[in-house]
Amino acid sequence: MSIGYAQKLSDKKDVGTLGMPELFDPPYNLQQKVEQLAVIIQKSKYLVVFTGAGTSTSCGVPDFRGPKGIWTLQRQGKGVPEASLPFDRAMPSLTHMALVELEKAGILKFVISQNVDGLHLKSGIPREKLAELHGNSFREVCPSCGMEYLRDFEVETIGLKNTPRRCVEEKCKARLRDTVLDCEDELPGKEMNLAEQQCEMADMILCLGTSLQITPACDIPLRALRNGGKVVIVNLQQTPKDKDASLVIHGLVDEVISGVMSYLYLRIPPFVRVDVFQIVFTRCTRLSDKRFMKWRLRVASIHGQNAPLPFVRSVEVSFPGRPELKVATLSKQPFLLKRHLSLQSFDQIVIRAELLKRLRGAYA
């Protein structure tokens, strides 16, 4: 997780009530409310979902205001929760994948997220149907031409600062910037305007796992009320907007959404992670002794020579046709192997990459 971002946010003045008690609807009432929510979704013509940290807690990403949330524990002098993990190792939850299925079915029209973990894009929600109000730890943007770049590693900076990379557009080449807001930054106008427009068009806003306390983002869902739309809130704590909601459900987001999908006879698709890297083999200039040559092999990110590979632990390189050559194990990035070998031919080079195991999966 972006610990620096969490620590920056902990300094915000508008943090509301921390350590709020978790509330759980009794099982029978919960089932009734889940069925009621499913009926509302079934009848809606324009559903918009508004998500907060509670959407990602089952992925291993801590929330902020819960009893074990980031802000709560930091105010108690206990630091960042031990349950936190790097965003690049967090996988989309049942809820993330259910939203993907709802979008594919034409029911869900748009998603507005306050999270910076990148899990909505990773799950498969189209970028044009997503507004990320606080940015994305995996997204860079070119301030000159507006090109966006989605990475498989966490961008090194936060606060809309320059990153080590440049735009690849031939006529641009400007320095890229991260997209994660610092505590002093205003919400991005483009994302904010799009979110407001979508909420005004919606006949239903489903708020999932958000305390609805951080302004101005928390007021966006209420725009649906202007045109007769409904607001439904699913959260473990009370929120200041409960009084404006047609339905409030106190329960785990994954449990509620799973029940809704079952009622609607919709299948929650599994998350399939696809990681890509490139193997670059370079033959260098021959030495004075023409029986030998230098070459190098690099296992690298597709995002640039110096970009990290967060999902690779080590790389093993072997030469089955040359038993006298030792197996090379590359355990530190950059994964680069240099050799000075004779021109004696060998049939193949075998490369084995040891991947980092995920800590939390889509169905953990």
DRENSE-560834 format. One record per residue (C-alpha): residue in one letter; z, x, y negated. Coordinates in steps of 0.05 Angstrom, whole numbers. Layout:
DRENSE-560834
+------+--------+--------+--------+
| rolo |     pz |     px |     py |
+------+--------+--------+--------+
|    A |      Z |      X |      Y |
...
+------+--------+--------+--------+
//
This chain:
DRENSE-560834
+------+--------+--------+--------+
| rolo |     pz |     px |     py |
+------+--------+--------+--------+
|    M |      0 |      0 |      0 |
|    S |     -9 |     21 |    -72 |
|    I |     63 |     39 |    -84 |
|    G |     48 |     62 |   -155 |
|    Y |     20 |     -6 |   -172 |
|    A |     81 |    -40 |   -144 |
|    Q |    127 |      5 |   -185 |
|    K |     87 |     -8 |   -248 |
|    L |     91 |    -83 |   -237 |
|    S |    166 |    -79 |   -227 |
|    D |    172 |    -62 |   -300 |
|    K |    141 |   -127 |   -323 |
|    K |    185 |   -171 |   -366 |
|    D |    156 |   -235 |   -338 |
|    V |    184 |   -229 |   -268 |
|    G |    222 |   -295 |   -265 |
|    T |    276 |   -306 |   -213 |
|    L |    279 |   -251 |   -161 |
|    G |    307 |   -257 |    -91 |
|    M |    291 |   -331 |    -89 |
|    P |    316 |   -364 |    -25 |
|    E |    264 |   -383 |     27 |
|    L |    257 |   -456 |     43 |
|    F |    230 |   -485 |    108 |
|    D |    211 |   -557 |    117 |
|    P |    240 |   -588 |    181 |
|    P |    189 |   -585 |    238 |
|    Y |    175 |   -660 |    238 |
|    N |    165 |   -662 |    162 |
|    L |    124 |   -599 |    165 |
|    Q |     76 |   -630 |    216 |
|    Q |     69 |   -692 |    172 |
|    K |     53 |   -650 |    111 |
|    V |      3 |   -607 |    149 |
|    E |    -34 |   -669 |    171 |
|    Q |    -31 |   -697 |    100 |
|    L |    -60 |   -631 |     74 |
|    A |   -116 |   -633 |    125 |
|    V |   -135 |   -704 |    103 |
|    I |   -136 |   -682 |     30 |
|    I |   -181 |   -623 |     47 |
|    Q |   -225 |   -668 |     90 |
|    K |   -235 |   -716 |     32 |
|    S |   -245 |   -662 |    -22 |
|    K |   -313 |   -649 |    -51 |
|    Y |   -296 |   -584 |    -86 |
|    L |   -239 |   -543 |    -56 |
|    V |   -215 |   -480 |    -92 |
|    V |   -160 |   -436 |    -62 |
|    F |   -112 |   -396 |   -104 |
|    T |    -76 |   -341 |    -66 |
|    G |    -16 |   -296 |    -78 |
|    A |     24 |   -242 |    -41 |
|    G |     49 |   -291 |     11 |
|    T |    -21 |   -295 |     40 |
|    S |    -16 |   -222 |     62 |
|    T |     56 |   -214 |     85 |
|    S |     36 |   -225 |    157 |
|    C |    -12 |   -167 |    149 |
|    G |     46 |   -120 |    134 |
|    V |     38 |   -123 |     58 |
|    P |    104 |   -142 |     26 |
|    D |    110 |   -197 |    -26 |
|    F |    145 |   -190 |    -93 |
|    R |    198 |   -244 |   -103 |
|    G |    222 |   -260 |    -33 |
|    P |    290 |   -236 |     -7 |
|    K |    256 |   -172 |     18 |
|    G |    202 |   -170 |    -36 |
|    I |    184 |   -108 |    -77 |
|    W |    213 |   -132 |   -143 |
|    T |    276 |   -160 |   -109 |
|    L |    293 |    -96 |    -72 |
|    Q |    276 |    -51 |   -131 |
|    R |    322 |    -92 |   -176 |
|    Q |    377 |    -80 |   -124 |
|    G |    363 |     -5 |   -126 |
|    K |    335 |     -4 |    -55 |
|    G |    265 |     20 |    -73 |
|    V |    200 |     -2 |    -41 |
|    P |    207 |    -43 |     24 |
|    E |    201 |     -2 |     88 |
|    A |    152 |    -54 |    116 |
|    S |     98 |    -32 |     66 |
|    L |     37 |      3 |     94 |
|    P |    -27 |     32 |     66 |
|    F |    -76 |    -23 |     46 |
|    D |   -132 |     11 |     85 |
|    R |    -94 |     -2 |    150 |
|    A |    -79 |    -75 |    136 |
|    M |   -123 |   -126 |    171 |
|    P |   -139 |   -197 |    148 |
|    S |    -91 |   -251 |    172 |
|    L |   -103 |   -318 |    205 |
|    T |   -104 |   -349 |    135 |
|    H |   -156 |   -300 |    110 |
|    M |   -202 |   -314 |    169 |
|    A |   -190 |   -389 |    164 |
|    L |   -214 |   -388 |     92 |
|    V |   -277 |   -352 |    116 |
|    E |   -291 |   -408 |    165 |
|    L |   -277 |   -462 |    112 |
|    E |   -327 |   -427 |     66 |
|    K |   -380 |   -423 |    120 |
|    A |   -369 |   -497 |    135 |
|    G |   -384 |   -513 |     62 |
|    I |   -314 |   -540 |     50 |
|    L |   -285 |   -482 |     10 |
|    K |   -324 |   -469 |    -54 |
|    F |   -285 |   -412 |    -86 |
|    V |   -225 |   -366 |    -78 |
|    I |   -181 |   -340 |   -135 |
|    S |   -135 |   -282 |   -115 |
|    Q |    -78 |   -247 |   -149 |
|    N |    -75 |   -195 |    -94 |
|    V |   -103 |   -124 |    -99 |
|    D |   -104 |   -110 |    -24 |
|    G |   -178 |   -125 |    -16 |
|    L |   -167 |   -168 |     46 |
|    H |   -209 |   -228 |     22 |
|    L |   -271 |   -185 |     15 |
|    K |   -255 |   -149 |     80 |
|    S |   -248 |   -215 |    117 |
|    G |   -318 |   -238 |     95 |
|    I |   -310 |   -281 |     33 |
|    P |   -373 |   -271 |     -8 |
|    R |   -362 |   -231 |    -72 |
|    E |   -396 |   -285 |   -114 |
|    K |   -345 |   -335 |    -89 |
|    L |   -284 |   -293 |   -105 |
|    A |   -246 |   -277 |   -169 |
|    E |   -196 |   -220 |   -163 |
|    L |   -152 |   -230 |   -224 |
|    H |   -111 |   -166 |   -216 |
|    G |   -167 |   -123 |   -188 |
|    N |   -180 |    -92 |   -120 |
|    S |   -153 |    -25 |    -95 |
|    F |   -218 |    -13 |    -59 |
|    R |   -266 |    -31 |   -115 |
|    E |   -295 |     13 |   -170 |
|    V |   -339 |    -10 |   -227 |
|    C |   -387 |     25 |   -274 |
|    P |   -366 |      9 |   -346 |
|    S |   -437 |     24 |   -370 |
|    C |   -483 |    -16 |   -325 |
|    G |   -432 |    -61 |   -289 |
|    M |   -449 |    -38 |   -218 |
|    E |   -392 |    -49 |   -169 |
|    Y |   -375 |     -3 |   -110 |
|    L |   -332 |    -27 |    -52 |
|    R |   -298 |     31 |    -16 |
|    D |   -265 |     38 |     52 |
|    F |   -208 |     78 |     21 |
|    E |   -159 |     63 |    -35 |
|    V |   -185 |     86 |   -102 |
|    E |   -142 |    143 |   -129 |
|    T |   -123 |    112 |   -196 |
|    I |    -98 |     46 |   -225 |
|    G |    -99 |     20 |   -296 |
|    L |   -175 |     18 |   -306 |
|    K |   -179 |     94 |   -309 |
|    N |   -237 |    141 |   -292 |
|    T |   -244 |    160 |   -219 |
|    P |   -275 |    223 |   -190 |
|    R |   -342 |    189 |   -176 |
|    R |   -402 |    170 |   -218 |
|    C |   -451 |    112 |   -216 |
|    V |   -510 |    126 |   -170 |
|    E |   -560 |     89 |   -214 |
|    E |   -612 |    140 |   -236 |
|    K |   -611 |    119 |   -309 |
|    C |   -536 |    112 |   -313 |
|    K |   -492 |    164 |   -278 |
|    A |   -431 |    142 |   -318 |
|    R |   -361 |    156 |   -292 |
|    L |   -333 |     99 |   -250 |
|    R |   -267 |     64 |   -264 |
|    D |   -216 |     32 |   -218 |
|    T |   -206 |    -43 |   -224 |
|    V |   -130 |    -51 |   -212 |
|    L |    -92 |    -74 |   -273 |
|    D |    -32 |    -37 |   -300 |
|    C |     26 |    -78 |   -329 |
|    E |     -2 |    -73 |   -400 |
|    D |    -73 |    -93 |   -383 |
|    E |   -101 |   -162 |   -398 |
|    L |   -134 |   -201 |   -343 |
|    P |   -209 |   -184 |   -337 |
|    G |   -249 |   -233 |   -379 |
|    K |   -305 |   -241 |   -328 |
|    E |   -258 |   -258 |   -270 |
|    M |   -213 |   -301 |   -313 |
|    N |   -269 |   -343 |   -342 |
|    L |   -299 |   -353 |   -273 |
|    A |   -232 |   -375 |   -245 |
|    E |   -220 |   -424 |   -302 |
|    Q |   -290 |   -454 |   -293 |
|    Q |   -280 |   -463 |   -218 |
|    C |   -213 |   -496 |   -227 |
|    E |   -241 |   -545 |   -278 |
|    M |   -296 |   -563 |   -228 |
|    A |   -248 |   -571 |   -169 |
|    D |   -220 |   -637 |   -144 |
|    M |   -168 |   -598 |   -105 |
|    I |   -133 |   -531 |   -115 |
|    L |    -96 |   -504 |    -55 |
|    C |    -44 |   -452 |    -76 |
|    L |    -24 |   -407 |    -19 |
|    G |     35 |   -358 |    -19 |
|    T |     44 |   -352 |    -94 |
|    S |    106 |   -362 |   -136 |
|    L |     62 |   -386 |   -194 |
|    Q |    106 |   -349 |   -245 |
|    I |     62 |   -294 |   -275 |
|    T |     25 |   -318 |   -336 |
|    P |    -30 |   -330 |   -353 |
|    A |    -55 |   -332 |   -280 |
|    C |     -4 |   -384 |   -258 |
|    D |    -32 |   -436 |   -307 |
|    I |   -103 |   -432 |   -282 |
|    P |    -95 |   -480 |   -222 |
|    L |    -69 |   -534 |   -269 |
|    R |   -138 |   -539 |   -301 |
|    A |   -159 |   -582 |   -242 |
|    L |   -110 |   -636 |   -266 |
|    R |   -151 |   -647 |   -330 |
|    N |   -207 |   -679 |   -291 |
|    G |   -164 |   -717 |   -241 |
|    G |   -160 |   -662 |   -189 |
|    K |   -101 |   -648 |   -143 |
|    V |    -57 |   -587 |   -135 |
|    V |    -25 |   -571 |    -68 |
|    I |     26 |   -514 |    -61 |
|    V |     44 |   -478 |      3 |
|    N |    100 |   -428 |     -9 |
|    L |    167 |   -408 |     19 |
|    Q |    201 |   -412 |    -49 |
|    Q |    203 |   -465 |   -103 |
|    T |    153 |   -454 |   -160 |
|    P |    153 |   -477 |   -233 |
|    K |     90 |   -517 |   -217 |
|    D |    119 |   -558 |   -160 |
|    K |    128 |   -618 |   -206 |
|    D |     53 |   -618 |   -220 |
|    A |     33 |   -616 |   -147 |
|    S |     11 |   -675 |   -105 |
|    L |     41 |   -641 |    -44 |
|    V |     89 |   -583 |    -35 |
|    I |     97 |   -550 |     33 |
|    H |    152 |   -500 |     48 |
|    G |    128 |   -462 |    108 |
|    L |     93 |   -399 |    131 |
|    V |     22 |   -398 |    104 |
|    D |     -9 |   -376 |    171 |
|    E |     28 |   -432 |    208 |
|    V |      7 |   -485 |    157 |
|    I |    -66 |   -464 |    154 |
|    S |    -71 |   -458 |    230 |
|    G |    -46 |   -530 |    236 |
|    V |    -97 |   -553 |    184 |
|    M |   -154 |   -518 |    221 |
|    S |   -133 |   -550 |    286 |
|    Y |   -131 |   -619 |    254 |
|    L |   -201 |   -608 |    226 |
|    Y |   -227 |   -582 |    293 |
|    L |   -248 |   -517 |    262 |
|    R |   -242 |   -451 |    298 |
|    I |   -210 |   -391 |    264 |
|    P |   -258 |   -332 |    277 |
|    P |   -230 |   -265 |    298 |
|    F |   -234 |   -207 |    250 |
|    V |   -280 |   -151 |    273 |
|    R |   -270 |    -87 |    235 |
|    V |   -330 |    -42 |    225 |
|    D |   -320 |     29 |    199 |
|    V |   -379 |     74 |    183 |
|    F |   -383 |    149 |    174 |
|    Q |   -439 |    199 |    174 |
|    I |   -451 |    264 |    211 |
|    V |   -487 |    317 |    170 |
|    F |   -516 |    378 |    207 |
|    T |   -541 |    434 |    163 |
|    R |   -578 |    497 |    187 |
|    C |   -566 |    554 |    139 |
|    T |   -611 |    613 |    126 |
|    R |   -620 |    660 |    185 |
|    L |   -583 |    726 |    184 |
|    S |   -616 |    793 |    183 |
|    D |   -609 |    793 |    258 |
|    K |   -658 |    738 |    276 |
|    R |   -624 |    725 |    342 |
|    F |   -568 |    690 |    304 |
|    M |   -562 |    636 |    251 |
|    K |   -508 |    600 |    212 |
|    W |   -499 |    525 |    213 |
|    R |   -447 |    474 |    194 |
|    L |   -428 |    405 |    215 |
|    R |   -391 |    355 |    172 |
|    V |   -363 |    287 |    190 |
|    A |   -361 |    252 |    123 |
|    S |   -353 |    186 |     87 |
|    I |   -415 |    147 |     68 |
|    H |   -384 |    141 |     -2 |
|    G |   -394 |    214 |    -21 |
|    Q |   -381 |    284 |      3 |
|    N |   -311 |    287 |    -25 |
|    A |   -290 |    216 |     -8 |
|    P |   -235 |    210 |     45 |
|    L |   -241 |    180 |    114 |
|    P |   -176 |    140 |    118 |
|    F |   -188 |    113 |    188 |
|    V |   -203 |    180 |    223 |
|    R |   -144 |    222 |    248 |
|    S |   -183 |    280 |    278 |
|    V |   -252 |    302 |    303 |
|    E |   -268 |    340 |    366 |
|    V |   -333 |    378 |    373 |
|    S |   -356 |    405 |    440 |
|    F |   -420 |    437 |    468 |
|    P |   -433 |    414 |    540 |
|    G |   -493 |    461 |    547 |
|    R |   -454 |    522 |    525 |
|    P |   -390 |    527 |    568 |
|    E |   -372 |    593 |    536 |
|    L |   -362 |    558 |    468 |
|    K |   -292 |    532 |    456 |
|    V |   -281 |    459 |    437 |
|    A |   -267 |    454 |    362 |
|    T |   -213 |    405 |    339 |
|    L |   -215 |    387 |    265 |
|    S |   -149 |    356 |    245 |
|    K |   -152 |    361 |    169 |
|    Q |   -201 |    332 |    119 |
|    P |   -254 |    350 |    102 |
|    F |   -277 |    351 |    175 |
|    L |   -322 |    412 |    170 |
|    L |   -342 |    460 |    225 |
|    K |   -379 |    525 |    210 |
|    R |   -410 |    568 |    264 |
|    H |   -448 |    634 |    270 |
|    L |   -484 |    628 |    337 |
|    S |   -541 |    658 |    375 |
|    L |   -606 |    619 |    378 |
|    Q |   -595 |    607 |    452 |
|    S |   -612 |    534 |    460 |
|    F |   -561 |    480 |    479 |
|    D |   -576 |    409 |    499 |
|    Q |   -527 |    371 |    456 |
|    I |   -466 |    370 |    411 |
|    V |   -413 |    318 |    429 |
|    I |   -370 |    291 |    373 |
|    R |   -308 |    250 |    387 |
|    A |   -269 |    218 |    330 |
|    E |   -197 |    197 |    340 |
|    L |   -184 |    136 |    298 |
|    L |   -119 |    115 |    267 |
|    K |    -89 |     55 |    301 |
|    R |    -81 |     -6 |    258 |
|    L |    -10 |    -26 |    244 |
|    R |    -21 |   -101 |    235 |
|    G |    -79 |   -141 |    261 |
|    A |   -111 |   -207 |    243 |
|    Y |    -67 |   -242 |    294 |
|    A |     -4 |   -198 |    292 |
+------+--------+--------+--------+
//
